[in-house]
C-alpha cells in the first residue's frame, strides 16, 4: 500500500517571501520588474528532483544585479547568509545547499554587474487530502 500524495510548496516563492523583508530597498522577486531597477535579487527554479515521497530538492538560480561588482557580491553574500538560515524560520525547508557562487558574471550586452549562485532548498510537502 502506498502513502498519501504530497503537494510541495513553490520553493522560489517561499525564498522570495522570506528574503524580501530582509533586503530592504532591493527588489526581490521571480521576474525583472519594468522599469528595471538598479538593485535586484531574482530567484527562479531551474531544476531539482523529488528526493522521496516527502521531500523535493528544488534547485534555484539566484541572480543579483547592482551598480558595481563589489555591491553585487555584497548583496549575493547577504542573500546567501539569509537563505542558509531559512530553515530556522520556515518549517517547510529541511535543508539548504549552496551549489555554486556567488560568481561575478556581467549581464551582457550592457555589461551590468551581476553575481550568480545556485542553491538547493529541500522542502517538505503536505499530504493532499483524499
C-alpha positions as a printed Julia matrix, in Angstrom:
130×3 Matrix{Float64}:
  0.0    0.0     0.0
  1.32   3.47   -0.88
  1.18   6.53    1.32
 -0.74   9.73    0.63
  0.24  12.02   -2.24
  2.07  15.21   -1.3
  1.97  18.73   -2.69
  5.2   20.72   -2.46
  5.49  24.46   -1.88
  6.79  26.75   -4.62
 10.39  26.97   -3.39
 11.21  30.14   -5.36
  8.16  31.95   -3.98
  8.95  30.69   -0.47
 12.52  32.07   -0.76
 11.32  35.39   -2.21
  8.76  35.87    0.56
 11.45  35.11    3.15
 14.17  37.34    1.64
 12.08  40.38    0.7
 11.86  41.93    4.21
 15.5   41.04    4.93
 16.84  43.04    1.96
 15.12  46.42    2.32
 15.44  48.74   -0.66
 16.28  45.87   -3.01
 13.76  44.36   -5.43
 13.42  40.66   -4.55
 11.23  38.62   -6.88
 10.97  35.99   -9.61
 10.95  38.37  -12.59
 12.69  41.54  -13.72
 10.4   44.5   -13.0
  9.56  47.11  -15.63
 11.11  49.58  -15.42
 14.27  47.72  -14.5
 15.63  48.64  -11.06
 19.3   49.2   -10.21
 19.43  46.55   -7.45
 17.59  43.27   -7.85
 17.68  39.73   -6.5
 15.79  37.23   -8.64
 15.14  33.62   -7.69
 13.86  31.04  -10.19
 13.56  27.3   -10.05
 15.85  25.75  -12.64
 15.53  22.09  -11.71
 15.95  19.62   -8.94
 14.06  16.45   -8.27
 11.74  14.89   -5.78
 14.0   13.04   -3.35
 11.25  10.83   -1.98
  7.52  10.93   -1.24
  8.0   13.69    1.35
 10.93  15.88    0.17
 11.51  17.88   -3.01
 15.03  19.19   -3.72
 14.33  22.44   -5.58
 17.37  23.89   -7.36
 17.15  27.69   -7.55
 19.06  30.14   -9.7
 19.8   33.33   -7.75
 20.78  36.38   -9.81
 21.86  39.62   -8.17
 22.24  42.91  -10.06
 23.78  46.08   -8.62
 25.71  49.19   -9.63
 29.15  47.67   -9.07
 30.8   44.27   -8.85
 31.51  44.87   -5.17
 27.87  45.7    -4.42
 26.59  42.72   -6.44
 28.91  40.43   -4.49
 27.89  42.03   -1.18
 24.18  41.56   -1.93
 24.73  37.97   -3.08
 26.63  37.15    0.11
 23.87  38.73    2.19
 21.21  36.73    0.33
 23.24  33.54    0.74
 23.61  34.09    4.51
 19.88  34.71    4.91
 18.94  31.7     2.79
 21.28  29.48    4.82
 19.1   30.32    7.84
 15.7   29.93    6.16
 15.09  26.51    7.74
 15.06  28.09   11.21
 12.18  30.33   10.15
 10.22  28.28    7.61
  9.26  24.79    8.72
  8.82  23.58    5.12
 12.57  23.93    4.49
 14.53  20.95    5.73
 17.96  21.65    4.24
 19.83  24.3     2.22
 22.79  23.58   -0.05
 24.74  26.26   -1.91
 25.92  24.53   -5.07
 27.76  27.44   -6.7
 28.52  31.04   -6.13
 28.39  33.82   -5.74
 30.19  34.23   -9.06
 30.52  37.52  -10.91
 29.21  37.23  -14.48
 28.33  40.59  -16.07
 24.91  40.79  -17.68
 25.66  41.23  -21.4
 25.35  43.15  -23.64
 25.11  46.16  -21.29
 27.85  44.79  -19.01
 25.74  45.38  -15.87
 27.39  43.98  -12.7
 25.73  40.7   -11.76
 26.5   37.86   -9.34
 25.05  34.38   -9.8
 24.68  31.46   -7.44
 22.75  28.23   -7.3
 21.13  26.87   -4.17
 19.01  23.86   -3.4
 16.15  24.14   -0.94
 14.95  20.77    0.28
 11.29  21.33    1.07
  8.79  19.06    2.75
  5.42  18.57    1.14
  2.0   18.48    2.73
 -0.27  15.47    2.35
 -3.04  16.01   -0.17
 -6.42  15.31    1.44
 -8.3   12.47   -0.18
